[in-house]
Amino acid sequence: MRRDVQAIILLLIGGATLRITLSGTYLNYVKEVMQPFLILASGLLVLFGILGLIDVLRSSRVPAGEAAAEADFEQQLDDELDGHVHGHDHSHGPRAAWFLLLPVLAIFLIAPPALGAFSAARETTNAIPDLSEAQAPPLPAGDPVPVRVSDYIGRAVWDDGLTLIDRTVEMTGFVTPDPDGGWWLSRMSMACCAADAFASRIKTVDAPDLPADTWVTITGTWIPGGGTQSADAIPLVVVESWVEVPQPRNPYD
């Protein structure tokens, strides 16, 4: 592959990565703490691409004799690297580099959304914070009190709902259809990136039918049920009110 094309590919990849990082779209794929590293990596790719183009432009101004000698030397190196020493044909090797443009096209044309109901519905366990060795702290005063979906699950399952009794909570998540009827209020969490994401799910009671992947903020109260202290326990919440909301800037819990 020509050096100018290589430089352009570096510019495109670096520019695309920088774009999704600065716009916040990267939060669909990795944790927020990764932002500085993404900015650094994409900045270096853009820098290398610019330096590569500068080198190509500078080489184009070299006298014809020197340019021909340099071209012959580079061709000799390419011949040796293309398998003449070992007798292999790597003629398709440079073409494979064009596949590097596929992530760029995906980002600019069809940027994948954050994981949603499709992934949450296929989980066989629930993401439950382990509070078995420490009692959950009391909720702040005032109702409704905002809590994370995973925090509600941990309090309901491991703490037997003690800190949720007679309290009204407010939670934000997306709708995941329950095969047994109704839907779960869900939120995905991840340790590093979307590839290791896992779902937190709460079974809603007295909730209206809503389409999958609808983001809602609900207020409700805890009631016993949904299993106890196990990896597949899905606690219950009685929905008192709900409102549809846009997807949060960071869709992961």
Secondary structure, DSSP 4 states (H G I P E B T S, - for coil): --HHHHHHHHHHHHHHHHHHHHHTGGGGTB-GGGHHHHHHHHHHHHHHHHHHHHHHHHHTTS-HHHHHHHHHHHHHHHHIIIIITTT---TTHHHHGGGGHHHHHHHHH-------HHHHTT-SS------TTSPPPPPPSSSSEE--HHHHHHHHHTSTTGGGTT-EEEEEEEEEE-TTSSEEEEEEE-SSBGGG-EEEEEEEES-----TT-EEEEEEEEES-S-SSSTT---EEEEEEEEE-PPPSS---
